[in-house]
Amino acid sequence: MPRSEHPTRRRTLRLCQLAALTLLAGASLARATPTVTVYAAASLTDALNAVIADYEADHDADIVAVYAASSTAARQIANGAPADLYVSANERWMDWLAEQDVTLTQRADLLSNRLVLIGAPQEDAEPFTPGAGQPVASRLDDGRRLAVGDPDHVPAGIYARQALESLGEWRTLEPRLARGDNVRAALALVERGEAPLGIVYRSDAQASDKVHQLGVFPADSHQPITYPLALIDPPASDAARAFRDWLTGDEAMTLFTKFGFSPAPTTRP
């Protein structure tokens, strides 16, 4: 075979090798597990982690959860954070996100919760029902503080303010608040004994073995505690849509219920 043909054969062989590598790379990408990023309220941490583990066991998807105060998560999404799904602890921050020209699709009310008063381990565990006659302030010694999510932006704190205003205690207790960046920060203050009392969600109290639930605030003392969810477009991936739909189903709801949540009473179309 003439020596002059060798370079041509070598070039042809290299082109074939490159084509094969390209096909292999394409096949590898096609098999890659899709990733879904969920920005969610901090109060969902334990429940949603369990729900995600259950989902990933039976589905080819990698669900990445980012937890923060609903306000923080909404602002991050509005600033371009790569979220596929957002789950808020109130309607306000979901509405705000829509007002920032972020496209939301398949929005629905997913869960509901209750607001409770908790005590530190060393505090008197005698049951106490807010609004039943004795004021919350009567359980606080001089100089002690009440832990809450910051009422200026944290949903749990906003609900707490509404409840305390309804019970006529806001003016008395506002100067004595220990404000957390999210509801789990407020829970941690009580767990560590840095605050003798706190106002958190029922699901938070249930998640901790370092606090005890003293009582539940009257449901009509604050706005309904609702957790809406929505896909963040454009456009939501098939994996994100599948996970969103699964979250609203019976299997996921059974898990959420075990963690102290309840199904939302209404669902958006």
N, C-alpha and C positions, 0 to 999 in steps of 0.2 A: 504494500500500500504506500503510495507516495507520501513523503514527509509533509508536503504542503497541505495535506488534508487534515493533519492532526489538530491544528488550532481550531479549525471549524468544528471538528468532532468535540473538542473540549468545550467550546462555547455552547454547543447544543446540549452537552451533558449538564453544564452549569445551569442553563435555562430550565432544564427538566427538574433539576434538584430544587431550584428556587420555586418553581411551580408547585412541587410536592410540599415544600415547607409552607407555602402560602395556604394550600388546601388544609394542611394539618393545623395551622394557626386558626384558620376559619372554623374548623370543626371544634377546636378547643374553646373558642369564644362562644360557639353555639351551645356548648355543654356547660358553660359557666353558670353558677348558681346566681339567680337574680337577687339583687339587694333592694330592700325597701327600708327607707329611713323614716322613722316616726318621731315627731316632736310631741311630747305629752306632758300633761300636768304632773308635778312632783308627787301628788297624792296617789297617782296610779302606779308608782314604782313597783311595789311587790306584786300587785295583781297583774299588771301588764307583762311583767317578766315571766310570770307563770303561764299566762296566755300565750306568749311568744314561744316559750319552750314547747308547749303542747302543739302549737301550729307547726313549728319547724320539724317536729318528730314525724309528721305525716306529709309535709309539703317540701318541694324543692325550692326553698327560699331562705335567704339570710335577712332576718328582721333586725335592724339596728335601732334601738330606742335611745332618744336623748331626752332626759328629764329636767324640768326647770319649772319655775313659776309660770303659769299660763301667760302672764304678761311678758315675761322674758322670752319665752318660746315664740310668741307672736311677733315680737319685735325682731327676733333673729330671722324668722322667716321673711318678714317684710324687707329685711336688709339683704336678702339673697341666700340665706342658709338653704342647703339642698334637701329640703324636706319633701317627702312624698305624701305624708299624711300628718294631720294635726289633730290632737285631741285636747280640748280645753276643759277647764273645771268650771267655766261659766259661759253664758252666751255673749257676754260683753266683749271678750277678747276675740272671739270668733267673728263677731260683727265688725270689730275694729279692723281685723285683718282684711276683711272684704272691702272695707272703706279705703284701704291702702292700694287698691287696684290689684290685689293678689287674687287670681282666679281660683275659686273654690267650687268643687263639684261633689255631688252625692253627699251633701250635708245631711246629717241626721242627729237626733238626740239619742245618745247611746245609754248613758247611765244616770242614776240619781244617787244622792247620799244624804246623810243627816249630820247636823252640827252638834258636837258634844263638848261637855266640860270634863277635863281630865285632871288628875292629881298626881303628884310625884310619889314614888314608892314610900317615902317616909311620912307622907301627909295622911291625915285622917281620911280613911276610905269610906266613911259613912255616905250612903247615897244622898244625892242632892239634886233636886229638880229645879233648874233655873226658871224663874217666873212663878214659882209655887208659893211665894210669900217671903222667904228669906232672900235678901239680895246676894249676888255673887260677891260683892265687895266685902261682905261679912265674913267670908272665908279667907280673906287676905289679911295677914298681920301687917302692922305698920312697916312701911319700907319695902314690902314684898311686891312683886310684879306679876302681871298676868300675861302669859306668852300667847301671841297670836301671829298669824301671817300679817305682813304690813297692810293695814286697811286702805292704804293709798293705791295699791295696785294688785295685791295678791287676792285671788278670789275667796279663799277661806277667811282672810281678814276682812274683806268687804262684807261677807255674810255675817261675820262676828259683829261688825259695827252695826249692821242692820238689826241684829238680835238684841244687842245691848241698848240701842236707841229705843227699840220697841218695848223693852223692859224698864226703860227710864234710868239706865245705869251708865250711859255713855259718858256723860260729863264727869261723873265721878271716876270712872276707870280709865278714860283716855290718857291722863297724865301718868298712869301706872302701867302702861303697856310695855312689854318687851317684844319688839317687832322683829319678826324673822323674814328673811328674803323669800321664803316659801313656807308652806305649811309643815313640811318635814323639818325645817329649821326650828319652827316653834315647838314641834314635838320633841326635838332634841334638847331644847332648853329645860323642858319638864323632866325628861329622862335623866338628865344630869343633875337634877335638883337645883338648877340655877333659877328656876321659877317654880313656885309651889303648885300653880294652876295654869291651865292652858285651854284654849278653844281650838279644836281641830275637827276633822271629819271623823265620823264613826269608823271608817275603814282604817284611818291612821291609828286610832286607839286600839283597834283589833290587831293591828300589825305589830304592836309593841308589847313585850312582856315586862317593860320597865315602868309602865304607868298603869293607872286604873281609871276606868270610866266612872265618873261620879253621876252624870245625868245627861239627858238629851234636851236640847233647846226645843221649845214648841215650834212645830213646823210652820205655823203662821207668824212667827216672829221675824222671819227673813224671807227673801225671795226663794223659790224652789232651787235646790242645788242640782244643776243639770250639767252633764258632760256631753257637749256636741263634738262630733268628729266630721272631718271633710278631707277629701283628696285635694292635693295642691297640684294644679295644672300650670303650664302646658307640658305635654299631656301626661296624664297619669299612666304608668306602665300597667301591663296586664297583671304583673305580680302585685303591684300596689292595689289595684282594683280587687283582686282576688282576696287579699288579706283584709281589706276594708269590709268586704261582704261577709267574710268569715267572722269578723268581730261582732257583727250584728246578729249572728246566729245563736242557736240554743247551746251549742257546746261551749263557746266562749262565755256566754252569759252565765252558765252554771259555775264556771271558774270565778268570774267576777263576783258572783253572789257569795261564794265561800270567803271572799276577802272583805265582806261588809258592804258591798255596793248593791244597788237594786236596779232593775231595768228602768229606763226612762219611761214615764207614763205616756208620752206621745212621741211619735216619730215623724219627721218631716218627709214629704213625698220625694 
